[in-house]
Amino acid sequence: MLFVRFLKFCVRQRVFASTFWGAILLMQAPAFAQSDNSDLAKQLANPVANLISVPFQGNYDSGYGSADGEKYLINVQPVMPMRLNDDWNLISRTILPLVHQNDINGNSGTDTGIGDTVQSFFFSPVEPTESGLIWGVGPALLLPTASESSLGVDQWGAGPTAVGLFADGPWTYGMLTNHIWGADEGSAASATNASFFQPFINYTTPNAWTFALNTESTYNWTAEQWSVPVNGIVSKLTSIGDQKISVGAGVRYWVDSPDAGPDGWGARLILTFLFPK
C-alpha cells in the first residue's frame, strides 16, 4: 500500500519527477562500468533480448466512468530467454497484474486482487537479419487468473504475437503486437476479440539513461473501440551491490478510451531486476 500511496501522491501533487529522480541520483555510486550498463540498458529495450529480467511496473490512472474511478496496477513481467539451439531462442514474457481499483463501474466500490495473466512466447533467431532486423513470433495466451470477476474477463484466450525492431547505435525502435480471441464462456458479456499494438522508440545514452516513448494501444473489435495511452518514460540502469537494476518513471496521456475507461493523465513507476548471463 505504500507504493500505491506514493503513486497517488506523485500524481496529485505534481512532484513526480523531482522526487523520484532525486532518489535515483542518491542511489548512484561514484564509478560504474558505464559501457556495460549502457549495453544492458539497450538490451532491456529489446523485448526478445537474451537477458533475464523481472520488471515491476506500477501504473496509476483515473477518470473511469461517471464516478471518476481510480485504478492502481502493478504488472509483474518476468522475461525468461531459453536457448533452443545455435540458431534460435525461445523468450517467455509474462504479464501478471496486481490490481487495486475504486469505483471503476459507477459507484462499484473497491476491489483488490490479481487480474488475468497474458503469457507470450517468442521464437526468435539468435542473430539479426542482414538488414539488422530483430524479430520474434509465437503464441499469446490469456489465462483467467483473476481473483475477482471485476478484475478480469473470466475467459481463456489465445492468438498470435510478433515483434520486430532495429537497434541502431543508441536508438532502439520497432513494434510489438498481438491479437487474442477468447472463448465465449464465463462471466464476460462476450468473447474477447482484441488487438494490441505497441510501437516504441528508445534512446540510450553512454551512461545508461534511457528515454522511451511508446503507445500501448488496444482495439476491441466487438465494441469497435480504441484504447490509446501514450507513455513517456525516463529510466536509469544502475547497481545496488552486485545486483543490476533499472529504475524508471514517467507519465501517460489517454488519447482515446471507452466512455467508461480512463481519462486524462496517468503515471508509471518501473523497477526492473536484471540477471545478465
Buried (B, 14 or more C-beta within 10 A) or exposed (E): EEBBEBBBEBBEEEEBEEEBBEEBEEEEEEEBEEEBBBBBBBBBBBBBBBBBBBBBBBBBBBBBBEBEBBBBBBBBBBBBBEEEEEEEBBBBBBBBBBBBBBBBBEEBEEBBBBBBBBBBBBBBBEEBEEEEEBBBBBBBBBBBBBBBEBBBBBBBBBBEBBBBBBBEEBEBBBBBBBBBBBBEEBEBEEBBBBBBBBBBBBBBEEBBBBBBBBBBBBBBEEEEBBBBBBBBBBBBBBBEEEEBBBBBBBBBEBEEBBEBBBBEBBBBBBBBBBEEE
